[in-house]
Amino acid sequence: MMRVAFLLAAVLAAVTALSACGEKEQVVVYKQGKYQGKPDNRSWDNESPVAELRGGKWTKGDRSSWEESIKQRQLAQHEYQRINR
């Protein structure tokens, strides 16, 4: 009886240990012609959410105003540039 219980426990432990090796693939594999998720938009085609607070609002759809807003934001975060103004 004790031997059967030990054998059963060993088999149960082996099954449990092997079940941990059965991890599913977590990488998305692209299938040609199939929709894989939300497409990316161009950054300047979005509304300006936070840039208004920093004085750098861009015009939706205008790439040059978006780039200028990014430059202004980067200059505002650069300590040496801010001090020397």
C-alpha positions in Angstrom: 0.0 0.0 0.0 2.8 2.4 0.9 4.6 1.5 -2.3 1.6 2.3 -4.4 1.1 5.7 -2.7 4.8 6.5 -3.2 4.6 5.5 -6.9 1.4 7.6 -7.3 3.1 10.6 -5.7 6.1 10.2 -7.9 4.0 10.0 -11.1 1.9 13.0 -9.9 5.2 15.0 -9.3 6.5 14.0 -12.7 3.3 15.1 -14.5 3.3 18.4 -12.6 6.9 19.1 -13.4 6.4 18.3 -17.1 3.3 20.4 -17.4 5.4 23.5 -16.5 7.4 22.8 -19.7 4.3 23.3 -21.9 4.5 27.0 -22.3 2.6 28.5 -25.3 4.3 30.7 -27.8 3.9 34.3 -26.8 5.3 35.9 -30.0 2.8 37.1 -32.6 3.5 35.5 -35.9 2.5 37.7 -38.9 0.2 36.0 -41.3 0.2 37.6 -44.8 -3.0 39.4 -45.5 -4.5 39.0 -42.0 -5.2 42.0 -39.7 -2.8 41.9 -36.8 -4.0 44.8 -34.7 -4.5 48.5 -34.7 -2.4 50.3 -37.4 -0.1 53.2 -36.4 -1.1 56.7 -37.2 1.3 59.5 -38.0 2.1 61.5 -34.9 1.2 64.9 -36.5 -2.3 63.5 -37.5 -3.3 63.4 -33.8 -4.7 66.1 -31.6 -2.2 67.9 -29.4 -3.2 66.6 -25.9 -0.5 68.0 -23.5 1.5 70.3 -25.7 -1.0 73.1 -24.9 0.2 73.3 -21.4 3.8 73.8 -22.6 2.9 76.3 -25.2 3.7 74.0 -28.1 0.3 73.2 -29.7 0.6 71.9 -33.2 -1.9 72.0 -36.0 -3.4 68.6 -36.7 -2.1 67.2 -40.0 0.8 69.7 -40.2 4.1 67.9 -39.9 6.2 71.0 -39.7 4.2 72.5 -36.8 4.5 69.1 -35.0 8.2 69.1 -35.5 8.5 72.6 -34.2 6.5 71.7 -31.2 8.8 68.8 -30.5 11.9 71.0 -30.8 10.4 73.6 -28.4 9.6 70.9 -25.9 13.1 69.4 -26.1 14.7 72.8 -25.7 12.5 73.5 -22.6 13.8 70.2 -21.1 17.5 71.0 -21.8 19.0 72.6 -18.7 22.0 74.3 -20.4 19.8 75.7 -23.1 17.3 77.1 -20.6 20.0 78.7 -18.4 21.8 80.4 -21.4 18.6 82.1 -22.7 
